[in-house]
Amino acid sequence: MKLYSTKDRNQEYSLKEAVLQGLAPDGGLFMPTEIPSFPPDYWYSFYDKSFKEVCLDISRLLLSDALTDSDIQYILSTLNFEAPLTTISDNISVLELFHGPSLAFKDFGAQFMAQLMSLFNRDEKGDLTILVATSGDTGGAVASGFYDVEGINVVILYPQGKVSELQARQLTTFGKNIQALEVQGTFDDCQQLVKQAFVDESLKHKVRLSSANSINIARLIPQSFYYFGAFAQLDKEHPPITVSVPSGNFGNLTAGLMAKRMGLPIDIFIASTNINDVVPQYLETSEYQPKPSVETLSNAMDVGSPSNFERMQELYGFTWNHIKQDIIGYSFDDDQTIRTIKSVYEQHKYILDPHAAVAFLGMKQFLQTHQHHHGIILATAHYSKFKSTIDLALEFDTDLHPSLANLLDKTQQKEIISSEYEQLKSILLDKYAVN
Ligand SMILES: *Cc1c(COP(=O)(O)O)cnc(C)c1O
């Protein structure tokens, strides 16, 4: 896989450069110069494959020019959780993406990226230090993805009092190479601190800094695996398939579009959002108007300016008509989300988290006019991560998922810092300087 920057098509980058840099030097996003596809009928063989075999096939297709086969196999050996497809009604199945360590789909991206970075850093001098700011969800996936990974340290900044008790514990109970820093400030202060570190030449001279945010191409690659994995679990004869993706920064949906380019016959994608609806609005009107985000119950999708929108545009040559052929957008509010969690539980005895509930709503709306389709909704988090919302919707006290309950017994390790940059800088220099 070779990559270009969305700001300059003529400049080519290796996978190693793209993964270690995250963002292109000119500020553009990395995109593959070419998305290879499987031979026309090859993908039919997926119907007989395990998830592991599916992942291996796709990785070989995409990465064999950049990695040896044994490296590919090694990276995949660490992705050891499944993405089961559960049928909840005649025409709707749920693809459960929450069986990883942090109980959210971001585990796929984080685990894969951690291994890839470690591999690419092998030949370099000194540890890599990943600096991330989190408002909650991403941090847990990054922490577990990079935990104990060789040659890499992670420093996670999160705002004091602004993340839930369980979210904080998902960051602070690792120890070893994962350093949690509780910042006396807001999430914006955390992001500001990270930004300041990345432009501080005197720091970058001594500490090998890198980022792990959602725009890294290494996170998109493994997210295409489970779209194929979903087909592998269908009967060979099936109606046209529509996938509803609960979306915020649109990384997950972009990975699905890439899977389609590789030859996976997904008919339509549904971009399901909460009231942060810039993409559904764009699909309806052809006007793209980013705006400040609004808080909702499906808070991992509270994004007003989706970072992967540019990648979606690239895939369709910036042509609204073309995008419209593959993607339909719908948005829903918190009331509809709550009522859906309750009604799906009552009708199907299945508990959706607030994000998957938004995806379900999108699918329901689509199926009203497309009765002959089969719908797959992506369940991006386990409902227990949003226990208070779920208990409110269902009107009973749900059990806490065992891996979250376990966190309550673990010891927390964190340092508290002010939002002054100098304090962060001296910690980074003390602990992670390689020169
Ligand atoms: C991050 C996240 C999303 C949004 O995914 P994008 O790739 O940013 O569109 C949806 N649901 C959950 C639970 C998430 O954590």
The ligand as a Gaussian input file, in Angstrom:
#p B3LYP/6-31G(d) Opt

LIG

0 1
 C      -16.269000       6.441000      17.946000
 C      -17.614000       5.854000      18.046000
 C      -18.583000       5.991000      17.029000
 C      -18.339000       6.833000      15.790000
 O      -17.432000       6.240000      14.918000
 P      -16.771000       7.094000      13.732000
 O      -15.826000       6.176000      13.069000
 O      -16.090000       8.264000      14.400000
 O      -17.882000       7.544000      12.852000
 C      -19.801000       5.344000      17.154000
 N      -20.081000       4.608000      18.256000
 C      -19.199000       4.465000      19.273000
 C      -19.592000       3.665000      20.453000
 C      -17.934000       5.072000      19.207000
 O      -17.067000       4.919000      20.221000

